Structures are given as structure tokens and as C-alpha cells.
Amino acid sequence: MIASKKIKEIAKAIQPNVIANRRHIHQHPELSFNEFETQKFVEEQLKTIGITNIVRMANTGVVALIKGKNPDKKTIGLRGDMDALPIDEKNKTDYISKNIGVMHACGHDVHTSSLLGAAAILFQLKDEFEGTIKLIFQPGEEKLPGGASLLIKDGVLKNPEVKNMIGQHVMPLLPVGKVGFREGLYMASTDELYVKVIGKGGHGAMPQLNIDPVLIAAHIITSLQQIVSRNASPIIPSVLSFGKVIANGATNVIPNEVYMEGTFRTLDETWRSEAHIKMKRMAEMIAESMGGKCEFEIRKGYPFLKNDIELTKRAKKYAIEYLGDENVVDLDIWMAAEDFSYYSQELPACFYRLGTRNEECGITSSVHTPTFDIDENALEIGTGLMAWIAINELAS
């Protein structure tokens, strides 16, 4: 069996290159399903490592194989996502985004560079393990329908068939040096809500002549919260939030329409379907009862993410062996969503968290913010641990 010390030595040796790759990707972010230059960069780096078994999938995705001894024994999938967010970066680093209005604010530059680093370790050790590693550089995690779903449709889990899937994601709440795991249900499903409330606008001083869509919208938002508080089982986590409300009137002008956007998240598919029906019906009936009309569109997003219990137990054990028990923590349920969930619905999967926080250096910003950054010491852990988990899982 390959010793963890050997993997740590390689991870330390390649750390400067992993940092350089991360900074290059961070400087050149691309939005979901437009990762054309990132795709080329990943392919170039894989070829530099010596990996030539490379294909493109889902338009801007990259999939590559590292074959060890007896490659047909088992195949493990390792996933890193590549897309960035429409955020204008406010950091003052030397590697700030060069694409104005686009930023790697969710750590996908870390995921891609870490997977490239893990690939370099695994390729160097390919004659010392049995089985095959499938490297999956995924597009479009941040945008429906999710790059994972497209890759699965394109056959990423076949030829060779992937038995288990491993993914890691940055977590700025965890200090650098630590990683986190959770068995079973971990992250929520996510649905997008697009609502138009139609009334009859007019002068604000003569409400009796109007059908006020602002008032109708207010009633809808308030009443829909009852779907969560009074219809969902208290043991099923559910979140309903509206983050966008546009009523384009004025101090004395009631508009004709109000437009709203929101999100609904939960961890139970049966309740999810029931809630869709209840929300739509309630909004439409409230609007009708007040003389207006409501158009309620639900765009079904990612399913909930479940970590396979046995695989996650093993991965956590490998992490303890690699980092020490004091550096491996248990995670709570997280109501954010991730399209890695599509893999978890298809086969045993483990999605764990990589600590990136360093309060002494002021690296504390959350993901999806203009000042998000990481302590780059996390990259050495991210590359080595992923390689270590993959090698051990092939041997299990």
C-alpha cells in the first residue's frame, strides 16, 4: 500500500505549480457553460503531466483517465467544477480577476487546480495502485440544468463504469488545515421561483380605482411562508426565500405588475413535489381573491445531495489517517445546493469540505462575495487528500 508520507511529499513538491494553476484560473474566470479557455488550460496541464487519455464532454467539460495496474478492477470518479460567478471582484491581490464582472467567488478555481494536482500525484503513482481514476472537470455547476446532469446524460459514468464518486468543495467557515464530512443527507434541493402579480395600476391617491399588485404580492410572500411553517413536517428542513421584488411604480403611482424571484429548498423529494403544488395554488388563489392574477413558474433545480454512508465513513477514516483526528470534523446539514447531487442520486458518492479560512490573514469572506479568497496552504491538503482517498478507495 502506498504510504501517506509519500503522497504528502509529492503534494508538497508540486504545491508551487498548483498555486500557479489556481492563480491563472482565478485571473481568467468564465461563466457557466462558457469555460472554453479554462477547458483548454486544463487539457494543456493534463498533457504536461503526461495524461493523454482525454475527451471533451458536455461541450466545455474535460474527462481524463489514469490507469493503474489491472485497470478494469474498479473505477473511481474525482470531480472538480470549473465555472465562475457574475461578481465584480474587490480583492487587492496580484491574481485578481482580469474579466470584469466575473469572479471565482465559489472556489471552483481551487477545485480545478486541486484536481489537477491530485492528477499529477496519481499519475506519478499509477504503477503502484490497481484500478482506474476518472478525472471529471465539470462545467456549469452554478447554473441550471447543472453541468453534472449534462455529463451524466453524455455518459460520464460509463466506459469505464464509475463505482464511486468523490468531490471536495472549499469551506471558508473551516480553518485551513481542517476538512469536514457528513454521512447521509447533506445539502438541499433547489428550485427557482418566478412570479408575476398582475393588477391594475393608477394614482396612489385613488386606490379604490385600482387593483394593487404590490399589496397582492405582499400577501403572497407572507402567506407562502405558511407552506414551510404549517405544511412541512418539522423534521424536514425547508427554506423559502424571495430575493428579488420589482414594483416599478413611484411614491404616488401604483404599477400594473409586480415581479418576484425566489428559491425553495428542502431535503425530501415527496414534500418538494407537494410544496410546488401548494405554493402555486396559494399564490394564484390569493391574487384572484383580491381581483388580480398571478403567474407562478417553478423551475425545478438540483435534487438533494446525499452522501453514501459507508463510502463517507471510509473517506473520513482515510482523512483521519492523512491529517489526524483533530483536523477532521463533522458537518451539519447545509441548505445550499450543489449539482454534485446528481452524481449522488446515481451511485455511491462522497462530497466533503476543505477548510480555507485564515483569520490572522483576514481571509474570512464567504463564498459568493466580492472579497472571497482562500489561504493557499489549503491547496496542498486538497491535492494530497483527494489522491489519498482515491488510492485507498480503489484498494477497498
WOTASUL-V636356 format. One record per helix or strand of 2 or more residues. SS is the DSSP state (~ for helix, > for strand). FROM is the first residue (numbers start at 0). LEN is the number of residues. Records with the same first field share a line. If there is no record, write none. Layout:
SS = FROM-LEN + FROM-LEN
This chain:
~ = 3-24 + 35-14 + 107-17 + 125-3 + 146-7 + 206-3 + 212-19 + 268-21 + 308-15 + 324-3 + 340-6 + 358-3 + 376-19
> = 53-4 + 60-7 + 74-7 + 83-2 + 131-7 + 163-12 + 178-3 + 183-4 + 190-8 + 201-2 + 237-9 + 252-2 + 256-10 + 292-8 + 304-3 + 327-3 + 347-11
